[in-house]
Amino acid sequence: MVELMQGPGGNGSSVHAYGRAAKSRISRARDSISAAIGCKPGELMFTSGGTESNNTALIGAATAQRKKGRSHIVTSAAEHHAVLHTCEWLRDEENFELTILPVDEYGSVDPNQVADALRPDTALVSIMHGNNEVGTLQRIGDIGEAVQAIGAVFHVDAVQTLGLIRYELSRMPVDLMSFSAHKIGGPQGVGALYIAAGTPFEPLIHGGSQERKRRAGTENVAGIAGFAAALDICVNEREKKQPYLDKLRKKWVELLQAGIGSELIVINGHPDPTFQLPHIVNVSFLGLQTESMLMNLDMAGIAAASGSACTSGSLEKSHVLKAMNLSPERLDSAVRFSFGLGNTLEELEDAARAVVAIADRIRNKG
């Protein structure tokens, strides 16, 4: 990325040498990323990130499907707001019918409920793979088979799972899948959307012929190159990354339970590791308030959140935890922690001591 940003700024759509060099960089990145997720290079479209990928997938597929007489959308109550709000916009402004499915206490979507919600006029179903707030993994294989069987389009928000889950998209019942570079240690402001060949789709951004006429605008060459480099690192380190993050997650929970008391700590999410991302832990500190914990954690140099980073600047309670029908005590005391390969066990031990001290201080003040 530094090399590209310091060198001549070539536009990939230009025919001169600098433009050809930029186009070559984009093509190399597209080949690398598509190989890593098991799809054809032509099925990968670069975007500005997960939110644009989600919006483009939903609006693009819904618009195309309506031309075939399909105007019904299905999603879940625990989706990221980039999906939920877009679905609600399609309902309110574009007159699509919308079914929002519930999730259980672990944040899981029942594939049978998805199948029951499908109709002859269902255009699109959008279910995320890994939840960004509690880490619950959904059964997208079972869901996708039911969706595709009736001719609807299946979109999956995979922003949280890229680099952790091995994808072979050519063999999966998925039509559209959203990705973001910064979730895997890449640059902010770049992402991708997988669009399976033959998927009904209308462009969201018009103007030029970039990205096979699916997204107009000059490509972010440096960002795209950085995205490919980050994913290459993730793929090469995946075999050690998963068990290491599993170890961090388990250790973090043990440290908090030992220091605060297991009766005062509740883990929100799926109890089965098979359906749980290893790098996300959502913890309810019973008897304490989320806002007090977050303020004190920040002062101690610990970065945590009450929900999605896109909404944690507000004091609104997490819509995901609400959808899980958690008790008010758990809902009002939930804090989301996440880990990466840059974290060490020593850092976790230091952070846990700080969290325990903060919890004790707040509790004693009360």
C-alpha positions in Angstrom: 0.0 0.0 0.0 2.8 2.4 0.8 4.5 1.7 -2.5 1.3 2.4 -4.4 0.4 5.6 -2.4 3.9 7.0 -2.9 4.1 6.1 -6.6 2.3 7.6 -9.6 -1.5 7.6 -9.1 -2.7 5.4 -11.9 -6.4 5.1 -12.8 -7.2 1.5 -13.6 -9.5 2.6 -16.4 -6.8 4.6 -18.2 -4.9 3.1 -21.2 -1.5 4.6 -20.4 1.2 2.8 -18.6 0.3 4.0 -15.2 -3.3 3.0 -15.7 -2.4 -0.4 -17.0 -0.2 -0.9 -13.9 -3.1 0.0 -11.6 -5.4 -2.3 -13.5 -2.8 -5.1 -13.1 -2.6 -4.5 -9.4 -6.4 -4.7 -9.1 -6.5 -7.9 -11.2 -3.8 -9.6 -9.1 -5.7 -8.7 -5.9 -9.0 -10.0 -7.4 -7.4 -13.2 -8.4 -5.8 -13.7 -4.9 -9.0 -12.9 -3.0 -11.3 -15.0 -5.2 -8.9 -18.0 -4.9 -9.0 -17.6 -1.1 -12.8 -17.7 -0.9 -13.3 -20.3 -3.7 -15.0 -18.3 -6.5 -14.3 -17.0 -10.0 -12.5 -13.6 -10.2 -15.3 -12.2 -12.2 -17.7 -12.9 -9.4 -15.9 -10.6 -7.0 -16.8 -6.9 -6.9 -14.8 -4.4 -4.9 -16.6 -1.9 -2.6 -15.9 0.6 0.1 -16.6 -1.9 2.9 -19.2 -4.1 4.5 -22.0 -1.5 4.7 -21.8 -0.8 0.9 -21.6 -4.5 0.1 -24.7 -5.2 2.1 -26.6 -2.2 0.7 -25.6 -3.1 -2.9 -26.5 -6.8 -2.5 -29.9 -6.1 -1.0 -31.0 -3.3 -3.2 -29.4 -4.7 -6.3 -31.0 -8.2 -5.9 -34.4 -6.9 -4.7 -34.7 -4.5 -7.6 -33.8 -7.2 -10.1 -36.1 -9.8 -8.5 -39.1 -7.4 -8.5 -38.9 -7.4 -12.3 -39.8 -11.1 -12.0 -42.8 -10.4 -9.8 -41.0 -11.1 -6.5 -41.4 -8.5 -3.8 -41.0 -10.3 -0.4 -37.8 -10.1 1.7 -36.8 -12.2 4.7 -34.2 -11.4 7.3 -33.6 -11.8 11.1 -33.9 -9.5 14.0 -30.2 -9.9 14.9 -28.7 -8.7 11.7 -26.3 -5.8 11.5 -28.0 -2.5 11.0 -26.5 -2.3 7.5 -28.8 -5.1 6.6 -31.8 -4.4 8.9 -32.0 -0.7 8.0 -31.7 -1.4 4.3 -34.4 -4.0 4.4 -36.6 -1.5 6.3 -35.9 1.1 3.7 -36.9 -1.3 0.9 -40.1 -2.0 2.8 -40.9 1.7 3.6 -39.8 3.4 0.5 -39.9 0.7 -2.2 -43.0 -1.2 -1.1 -41.4 -4.5 -0.5 -43.0 -6.9 2.0 -40.6 -7.7 4.9 -40.5 -10.6 7.3 -38.2 -10.2 10.2 -37.6 -13.6 11.9 -36.9 -14.0 15.6 -33.7 -15.6 17.1 -33.5 -17.8 20.2 -31.7 -17.0 23.4 -28.4 -17.8 21.8 -28.9 -15.5 18.8 -29.5 -18.5 16.5 -31.9 -18.4 13.5 -33.9 -21.6 13.0 -33.5 -22.8 9.4 -37.0 -24.3 9.6 -38.5 -20.9 10.4 -36.7 -19.5 7.4 -38.2 -22.2 5.2 -41.7 -21.6 6.6 -41.4 -17.9 5.9 -40.6 -18.5 2.2 -43.3 -17.7 -0.4 -43.6 -18.0 -4.2 -42.9 -14.2 -4.4 -39.9 -14.2 -2.0 -37.2 -12.2 -3.7 -34.4 -12.2 -1.2 -33.3 -13.7 2.1 -30.4 -12.1 4.1 -28.9 -14.0 7.1 -25.5 -13.1 8.5 -22.9 -15.9 9.0 -21.4 -14.8 12.3 -23.0 -12.3 14.6 -20.9 -9.2 15.3 -22.1 -8.7 18.9 -22.4 -12.2 20.4 -20.4 -14.3 17.8 -23.1 -16.8 17.1 -22.7 -18.7 13.8 -25.7 -19.4 11.7 -26.4 -22.6 9.6 -26.2 -20.8 6.3 -25.8 -24.1 4.4 -29.2 -25.4 5.5 -30.8 -21.9 5.0 -29.3 -21.4 1.6 -30.6 -24.7 0.2 -34.1 -23.9 1.2 -33.9 -20.3 -0.3 -32.4 -21.4 -3.6 -35.0 -24.2 -4.0 -37.7 -21.6 -4.5 -35.7 -19.4 -6.8 -35.0 -16.6 -4.2 -31.6 -15.0 -3.8 -29.6 -15.8 -0.7 -27.3 -13.0 0.8 -24.9 -13.6 3.6 -23.1 -10.9 5.6 -19.7 -12.6 6.2 -17.9 -9.6 7.5 -17.1 -11.2 10.9 -16.1 -14.7 9.5 -13.7 -13.9 6.6 -10.3 -15.2 7.6 -11.6 -17.5 10.2 -14.0 -19.7 8.2 -12.8 -21.6 5.1 -15.0 -20.7 2.2 -15.5 -22.6 -1.0 -18.2 -20.4 -2.5 -18.5 -22.3 -5.7 -19.9 -25.2 -3.7 -22.1 -23.3 -1.3 -25.8 -22.4 -1.7 -25.0 -18.6 -1.5 -25.7 -16.0 -4.2 -24.3 -12.9 -2.5 -21.7 -12.5 0.3 -20.3 -9.4 1.9 -16.8 -8.8 3.1 -14.8 -6.0 4.7 -11.0 -5.6 4.8 -10.6 -3.9 8.2 -12.1 -6.9 10.0 -9.1 -9.0 9.0 -6.4 -6.4 9.7 -6.6 -4.8 6.3 -7.3 -1.1 5.5 -10.5 0.7 6.4 -12.7 1.8 3.5 -12.5 -1.2 1.3 -14.5 -4.4 1.0 -15.9 -6.8 -1.5 -19.2 -8.4 -2.6 -19.4 -11.9 -4.1 -22.0 -12.1 -6.8 -22.5 -15.6 -8.1 -22.7 -15.9 -11.8 -26.3 -15.7 -13.0 -27.6 -13.9 -9.8 -30.3 -11.4 -10.6 -28.6 -8.0 -9.8 -29.0 -4.3 -10.7 -26.1 -1.9 -10.1 -26.6 0.6 -7.2 -23.9 3.1 -8.3 -24.0 4.3 -12.0 -21.6 6.3 -14.1 -18.7 4.2 -15.5 -18.0 0.7 -16.6 -15.7 -0.3 -13.7 -16.2 -3.6 -11.9 -17.9 -5.1 -14.9 -20.4 -2.3 -14.9 -21.7 -3.3 -11.5 -20.1 -0.4 -9.5 -19.1 2.8 -11.2 -16.2 4.8 -9.8 -12.4 4.8 -9.8 -11.2 1.8 -7.7 -9.2 2.2 -4.5 -6.1 0.6 -5.8 -4.0 0.8 -2.6 -6.9 -0.3 -0.5 -7.6 -3.3 -2.7 -4.0 -4.3 -2.7 -4.0 -4.0 1.1 -7.1 -6.1 1.3 -5.5 -8.9 -0.7 -2.4 -8.8 1.4 -4.3 -9.0 4.7 -6.4 -12.0 3.4 -3.3 -13.8 2.3 -1.9 -13.5 5.8 -5.2 -14.7 7.3 -5.3 -17.7 5.0 -1.7 -18.7 5.7 -2.2 -18.3 9.5 -5.8 -19.7 9.7 -4.7 -23.1 11.1 -3.0 -21.5 14.1 -5.3 -18.5 14.4 -8.5 -20.4 15.2 -7.0 -22.5 18.1 -5.1 -19.5 19.4 -8.3 -17.3 19.5 -10.2 -20.2 21.1 -7.5 -20.3 23.8 -7.8 -16.5 24.4 -11.6 -16.6 24.6 -11.6 -19.5 27.1 -8.9 -17.9 29.2 -10.7 -14.5 29.2 -13.9 -16.1 30.5 -12.0 -18.1 33.1 -10.2 -15.0 34.4 -13.4 -13.0 34.7 -15.2 -15.8 36.5 -12.4 -16.3 38.9 -11.9 -12.7 39.7 -15.6 -11.5 39.8 -17.4 -14.7 40.6 -19.0 -17.1 38.1 -22.4 -16.3 39.6 -22.0 -12.6 38.6 -20.8 -13.3 35.0 -23.1 -14.5 32.2 -21.8 -15.2 28.7 -24.2 -14.1 25.9 -24.1 -16.2 22.8 -24.0 -19.9 21.8 -22.6 -22.3 24.3 -21.5 -24.8 21.6 -18.1 -23.8 20.2 -19.2 -25.2 16.8 -21.7 -22.3 16.6 -19.5 -19.6 18.2 -16.8 -17.3 16.7 -13.6 -17.6 18.8 -12.8 -13.9 18.8 -16.0 -12.4 20.3 -17.1 -12.6 23.9 -20.3 -10.8 25.1 -20.4 -10.7 28.9 -23.1 -9.5 31.2 -21.7 -8.2 34.5 -24.8 -8.8 36.7 -25.6 -5.9 39.0 -23.5 -3.4 37.0 -24.5 -0.9 34.3 -23.0 -1.2 30.8 -22.3 2.6 30.6 -20.3 2.7 33.9 -18.3 -0.3 32.8 -17.5 1.1 29.4 -16.4 4.5 30.7 -14.1 2.9 33.3 -12.7 0.4 30.8 -11.9 3.2 28.4 -10.1 5.1 31.2 -8.1 1.9 31.8 -7.1 1.6 28.2 -9.3 -1.3 27.4 -11.3 -0.9 24.2 -14.8 -2.6 24.5 -18.3 -1.8 23.3 -21.9 -2.2 24.2 -22.8 -3.6 20.7 -21.8 -2.9 17.1 -19.1 -0.3 16.7 -21.5 1.5 14.3 -24.0 2.2 17.1 -21.9 2.0 20.3 -21.6 5.8 20.3 -25.2 5.9 21.5 -26.7 4.7 24.8 -29.4 2.7 23.0 -29.5 -0.9 24.1 -28.2 -3.6 21.7 -31.0 -4.6 19.3 -29.3 -8.1 19.1 -29.5 -8.7 22.8 -33.1 -7.5 22.7 -33.9 -9.9 19.9 -32.5 -12.7 22.1 -35.0 -11.8 24.8 -32.4 -11.5 27.5 -33.5 -10.5 31.0 -33.2 -6.7 31.8 -30.4 -7.5 34.2 -28.4 -9.2 31.5 -29.3 -6.6 28.8 -28.4 -3.6 31.0 -25.0 -5.0 32.0 -23.6 -6.4 28.7 -20.2 -5.6 27.3 -18.7 -6.9 24.1 -15.0 -7.8 24.0 -13.0 -9.1 21.0 -9.5 -10.4 20.4 -7.0 -10.6 17.6 -3.7 -12.3 16.8 -2.0 -9.2 18.1 -3.2 -9.9 21.6 -1.2 -12.0 24.1 -2.2 -14.1 27.1 -0.2 -11.6 29.3 -2.3 -8.7 27.9 -5.5 -10.7 28.8 -4.3 -11.3 32.3 -3.4 -7.5 32.7 -6.8 -6.5 31.3 -8.7 -9.0 33.4 -7.1 -7.7 36.6 -8.2 -4.2 35.5 -11.8 -5.4 34.7 -12.1 -7.1 38.1 -10.8 -4.0 39.9 -13.3 -1.8 38.0 -16.2 -4.1 38.7 -15.3 -4.3 42.4 -15.0 -0.5 42.6 -18.3 0.2 40.9 -20.1 -2.5 43.0 -18.7 -1.1 46.3 -19.7 2.4 45.4 -23.2 1.2 44.8 
